[in-house]
Amino acid sequence: IALLDLVCAPGNIQQENSLSCNVELRVDRYKLAMPAFRALWEKIRSQSVFRVRFDPDELVCRAINALDHRLRVSGVSFMVESGVMHDMASRETLAAGVSFERHSTASYDAAKQTNAGYGVKYDLVGKLVEETALTRKAVVRILKGIRPSVFAQFQDNPQEFVTKAARLMNEEKAAVIMQQITYEAVDAQYGTDLFTESVSKGKLGVNVMKVKKHLYDHLRYDSETEKKFAELLDTDENVAVYVKLPAGFYISTPVGHYTPDWAIAFQEGTGKQSYFVAETKGAMAPLQLRGIEAVKIHCAREHFKAISQ
């Protein structure tokens, strides 16, 4: 009786909310076998290796100059707000945040008010090595080379000093890499099992949309920009098939793996055979990209040049 109730009782048969259920992306086998996609895949499936040769002295000098001119660390401060809570505060007023009445607000310089950080040991060199992948010797040379007033900022806010210094050093490393990196094609190639074996899920209407020309029956998007771009591809008569590449498809770079966003195959007779969109961003000007992102995109261009020869 209990088992039948699970099946037959009207209260147990609920309408499924398509906006809240998980959607699993499934490969369209017809599109996977399309000549346009197979031709595109043959052009981009090859893998490569890279070589970087640069003068470490140049990198050290560039990093010192960047830190001296651009590293600015704010001191640690805290704010104290004083007030009272009304005697007859209800649950609703507490939830709305109107039960408390602010009387005064004051800001304090943490360095002058507390000695909490006094005597705490901090492996500055080790932290920068971890964040930049530079040698300890190179990091020490950089720290010794910057102005004393710049290095003194470390005492004001150690964590912010490490975060900002590492970012500036990585940007200079990326700039040097972009000038000296070369790629060479190898025999290894990616297979179409990247598409058939990878599992991707999402929520319809939240980060998944139904599509027509995508290699999968649905598309999982990471931003509104990607969503709008896919809508344009779906309505473009020149587009035969496109795919948002899975994470398993990547290009090796000195600053980590890089997966381009899209691969697009055009209809025959349009004068275009294939095209690659490395990134789908609202601002694509090189100066608006962060250093690491810029070097990854540069490496992608060099990779595709190498495997196209």
C-alpha positions as CSV (number, residue, x, y, z in Angstrom):
1,I,0.0,0.0,0.0
2,A,2.8,2.4,0.9
3,L,4.6,1.6,-2.5
4,L,1.3,2.2,-4.4
5,D,0.8,5.5,-2.6
6,L,4.1,6.8,-3.7
7,V,3.0,6.2,-7.3
8,C,-0.7,6.8,-7.3
9,A,-1.4,9.4,-4.6
10,P,-2.1,12.7,-6.3
11,G,-0.2,14.7,-3.7
12,N,3.0,12.7,-4.6
13,I,2.9,13.7,-8.2
14,Q,4.4,17.2,-8.4
15,Q,4.9,19.4,-11.4
16,E,8.7,19.7,-12.1
17,N,10.0,23.2,-12.0
18,S,12.3,23.4,-15.0
19,L,14.0,26.6,-13.7
20,S,15.2,24.8,-10.5
21,C,16.2,21.4,-11.8
22,N,19.7,20.5,-12.9
23,V,20.2,20.2,-16.7
24,E,23.0,17.9,-18.0
25,L,24.5,18.9,-21.3
26,R,24.4,16.2,-24.0
27,V,26.5,16.0,-27.1
28,D,24.6,16.2,-30.4
29,R,26.1,13.3,-32.4
30,Y,24.9,14.7,-35.7
31,K,26.8,17.9,-35.1
32,L,29.9,16.0,-33.9
33,A,29.9,14.2,-37.3
34,M,29.3,17.3,-39.4
35,P,32.1,17.9,-42.0
36,A,32.3,21.5,-40.9
37,F,33.0,20.6,-37.3
38,R,35.4,17.7,-38.2
39,A,37.4,20.1,-40.4
40,L,37.6,22.6,-37.6
41,W,38.6,20.0,-35.0
42,E,41.4,18.7,-37.2
43,K,42.8,22.3,-37.3
44,I,42.8,22.9,-33.5
45,R,43.2,19.5,-31.9
46,S,47.1,19.4,-32.0
47,Q,49.1,20.0,-28.9
48,S,52.3,21.9,-28.4
49,V,55.2,22.6,-26.1
50,F,56.7,26.1,-25.3
51,R,60.2,27.4,-24.6
52,V,61.0,30.6,-22.8
53,R,64.4,32.2,-22.7
54,F,64.9,35.5,-21.0
55,D,67.5,37.4,-19.0
56,P,66.8,37.1,-15.3
57,D,68.6,40.4,-14.7
58,E,66.1,42.1,-16.9
59,L,63.2,40.7,-15.0
60,V,64.7,41.8,-11.6
61,C,65.3,45.3,-12.9
62,R,61.8,45.6,-14.3
63,A,60.2,44.2,-11.1
64,I,62.3,46.7,-8.9
65,N,61.1,49.6,-11.1
66,A,57.5,48.5,-11.0
67,L,57.5,48.1,-7.2
68,D,59.2,51.5,-6.6
69,H,56.7,53.4,-8.8
70,R,53.5,51.5,-8.3
71,L,53.4,49.6,-5.0
72,R,51.2,51.5,-2.6
73,V,50.0,49.7,0.6
74,S,47.3,51.1,2.8
75,G,47.7,50.9,6.6
76,V,45.4,48.7,8.7
77,S,42.6,50.6,10.3
78,F,39.4,49.7,12.1
79,M,36.1,51.4,12.8
80,V,34.1,51.4,16.0
81,E,30.4,52.1,15.9
82,S,28.5,52.7,19.1
83,G,24.8,52.7,19.6
84,V,21.8,51.2,21.4
85,M,19.1,48.6,20.6
86,H,15.5,49.5,21.2
87,D,13.9,47.7,24.2
88,M,10.9,46.4,22.2
89,A,12.8,45.2,19.2
90,S,10.8,42.6,17.2
91,R,12.1,39.8,15.0
92,E,11.0,41.9,11.9
93,T,12.9,45.0,13.0
94,L,16.0,42.9,13.8
95,A,15.8,41.3,10.3
96,A,15.3,44.7,8.7
97,G,18.3,46.1,10.6
98,V,16.3,49.0,12.1
99,S,16.4,47.9,15.8
100,F,19.7,49.5,16.4
101,E,20.3,53.3,16.6
102,R,23.8,54.5,15.9
103,H,25.2,57.1,18.2
104,S,28.8,57.5,17.2
105,T,31.4,56.3,14.7
106,A,35.2,56.5,15.0
107,S,38.2,55.2,13.0
108,Y,41.5,54.2,14.5
109,D,45.0,53.4,13.1
110,A,45.7,49.8,14.0
111,A,49.5,50.5,14.3
112,K,48.9,53.1,17.0
113,Q,46.2,51.3,18.9
114,T,47.5,47.8,19.2
115,N,50.6,45.7,19.2
116,A,48.9,42.6,18.0
117,G,51.3,42.1,15.1
118,Y,54.4,42.9,17.1
119,G,56.9,40.0,17.0
120,V,54.9,37.9,14.5
121,K,57.2,36.1,12.1
122,Y,56.2,36.3,8.4
123,D,58.0,34.5,5.6
124,L,57.9,37.3,3.1
125,V,60.3,35.7,0.6
126,G,58.6,32.4,0.8
127,K,55.2,33.9,0.2
128,L,56.4,35.8,-2.8
129,V,58.1,32.7,-4.2
130,E,54.8,30.8,-3.8
131,E,52.8,33.6,-5.6
132,T,55.2,34.3,-8.4
133,A,57.1,31.0,-9.0
134,L,60.4,33.0,-9.1
135,T,63.5,31.7,-7.3
136,R,64.2,32.8,-3.8
137,K,67.4,34.4,-5.1
138,A,65.5,36.5,-7.6
139,V,62.9,37.6,-5.0
140,V,65.7,38.5,-2.5
141,R,67.4,40.6,-5.2
142,I,64.1,42.4,-5.9
143,L,63.4,43.2,-2.3
144,K,66.9,44.4,-1.7
145,G,66.7,46.6,-4.8
146,I,63.6,48.6,-4.0
147,R,63.7,51.8,-2.1
148,P,63.7,51.5,1.7
149,S,60.5,53.6,2.0
150,V,58.7,51.2,-0.4
151,F,59.9,48.2,1.6
152,A,58.9,49.8,4.9
153,Q,55.2,49.5,3.8
154,F,55.5,45.8,4.6
155,Q,55.2,46.6,8.3
156,D,52.0,48.6,7.7
157,N,50.1,45.7,6.1
158,P,52.1,42.5,5.4
159,Q,49.3,40.6,3.6
160,E,48.4,43.5,1.3
161,F,52.1,44.1,0.6
162,V,52.5,40.5,-0.5
163,T,49.4,40.5,-2.6
164,K,50.2,43.7,-4.5
165,A,53.9,43.1,-4.8
166,A,53.3,39.6,-6.2
167,R,50.7,41.0,-8.7
168,L,53.2,43.6,-10.0
169,M,56.0,41.0,-10.2
170,N,53.8,38.6,-12.1
171,E,52.8,41.4,-14.6
172,E,56.5,42.1,-15.3
173,K,57.2,38.4,-15.7
174,A,54.3,38.1,-18.1
175,A,55.6,41.1,-20.1
176,V,59.0,39.4,-20.4
177,I,57.5,36.0,-21.3
178,M,55.4,37.6,-24.1
179,Q,58.6,38.9,-25.7
180,Q,60.6,35.6,-25.6
181,I,58.2,32.7,-25.7
182,T,58.0,30.3,-28.7
183,Y,55.8,27.2,-29.4
184,E,56.4,24.0,-31.3
185,A,53.8,21.5,-32.4
186,V,54.1,17.9,-31.1
187,D,52.5,14.6,-32.2
188,A,50.0,14.5,-29.4
189,Q,46.4,15.4,-30.2
190,Y,43.1,15.9,-28.4
191,G,40.3,13.4,-29.2
192,T,36.6,14.0,-29.5
193,D,36.2,12.0,-26.2
194,L,36.7,15.4,-24.6
195,F,33.1,16.2,-25.6
196,T,31.5,12.7,-25.1
197,E,33.0,11.9,-21.7
198,S,32.9,15.3,-20.0
199,V,29.9,16.0,-17.8
200,S,28.6,19.5,-17.4
201,K,25.4,20.5,-15.5
202,G,23.6,23.7,-14.6
203,K,20.3,25.4,-14.0
204,L,18.0,26.3,-16.9
205,G,17.4,30.0,-16.9
206,V,20.2,30.7,-14.4
207,N,23.5,29.5,-16.1
208,V,22.2,27.2,-18.8
209,M,20.2,28.0,-22.0
210,K,18.7,26.0,-24.8
211,V,20.6,26.4,-28.1
212,K,20.4,25.4,-31.7
213,K,23.9,25.4,-33.3
214,H,25.9,24.5,-30.2
215,L,27.7,21.1,-30.2
216,Y,25.6,20.3,-27.1
217,D,21.9,20.5,-26.7
218,H,22.3,23.2,-24.1
219,L,25.0,25.8,-23.3
220,R,26.3,26.5,-19.9
221,Y,27.5,30.2,-19.7
222,D,29.6,32.0,-17.2
223,S,28.4,35.5,-17.8
224,E,25.7,37.6,-19.6
225,T,28.3,38.5,-22.2
226,E,28.8,34.8,-23.1
227,K,25.0,34.3,-23.1
228,K,24.5,37.2,-25.6
229,F,27.4,36.0,-27.7
230,A,25.8,32.5,-28.0
231,E,22.5,34.0,-28.9
232,L,24.2,35.9,-31.8
233,L,25.9,32.7,-33.0
234,D,22.6,30.8,-32.9
235,T,21.0,33.3,-35.2
236,D,23.9,33.9,-37.6
237,E,23.1,32.1,-40.9
238,N,26.9,31.8,-41.7
239,V,27.5,29.7,-38.6
240,A,27.3,25.9,-39.1
241,V,28.2,24.8,-35.6
242,Y,30.1,26.1,-32.5
243,V,31.2,24.9,-29.2
244,K,32.2,26.4,-25.8
245,L,35.3,24.4,-25.2
246,P,35.5,22.1,-22.1
247,A,38.3,22.6,-19.5
248,G,40.0,19.4,-20.7
249,F,41.0,21.3,-23.8
250,Y,43.8,23.6,-22.8
251,I,47.1,25.2,-23.9
252,S,50.1,25.0,-21.6
253,T,51.6,28.4,-20.7
254,P,54.2,29.5,-18.2
255,V,51.5,31.1,-16.1
256,G,49.1,28.1,-16.0
257,H,46.7,26.2,-18.3
258,Y,44.6,28.2,-20.6
259,T,41.3,27.1,-22.2
260,P,40.0,29.3,-25.1
261,D,36.3,30.0,-24.9
262,W,34.9,29.1,-28.3
263,A,35.5,27.2,-31.5
264,I,33.3,28.2,-34.4
265,A,32.8,26.5,-37.8
266,F,31.2,28.5,-40.6
267,Q,29.0,27.3,-43.5
268,E,30.7,26.4,-46.8
269,G,30.7,29.2,-49.3
270,T,30.9,32.0,-46.8
271,G,34.6,32.5,-47.5
272,K,35.5,31.5,-43.9
273,Q,36.3,28.0,-42.7
274,S,37.0,28.3,-39.0
275,Y,37.6,31.0,-36.4
276,F,38.7,31.1,-32.8
277,V,37.5,33.4,-30.1
278,A,40.0,33.3,-27.3
279,E,38.0,35.3,-24.7
280,T,34.5,36.6,-24.5
281,K,34.9,39.8,-22.4
282,G,33.1,43.1,-22.3
283,A,36.4,44.9,-22.7
284,M,38.9,43.3,-25.1
285,A,41.5,46.2,-25.4
286,P,44.9,44.7,-24.4
287,L,45.5,47.4,-21.8
288,Q,42.2,46.5,-20.1
289,L,43.3,42.9,-19.6
290,R,45.2,41.8,-16.5
291,G,48.8,40.8,-17.1
292,I,48.2,37.1,-16.6
293,E,45.2,37.0,-18.9
294,A,47.1,39.0,-21.6
295,V,50.0,36.6,-21.6
296,K,47.7,33.6,-21.8
297,I,46.0,35.0,-24.8
298,H,49.3,35.8,-26.4
299,C,50.5,32.3,-25.8
300,A,47.3,31.0,-27.4
301,R,48.0,33.0,-30.5
302,E,51.6,31.6,-30.7
303,H,50.3,28.1,-30.1
304,F,47.8,28.2,-33.0
305,K,50.5,29.7,-35.3
306,A,52.7,26.8,-34.5
307,I,50.2,24.1,-35.1
308,S,49.0,25.7,-38.3
309,Q,52.3,25.6,-40.0
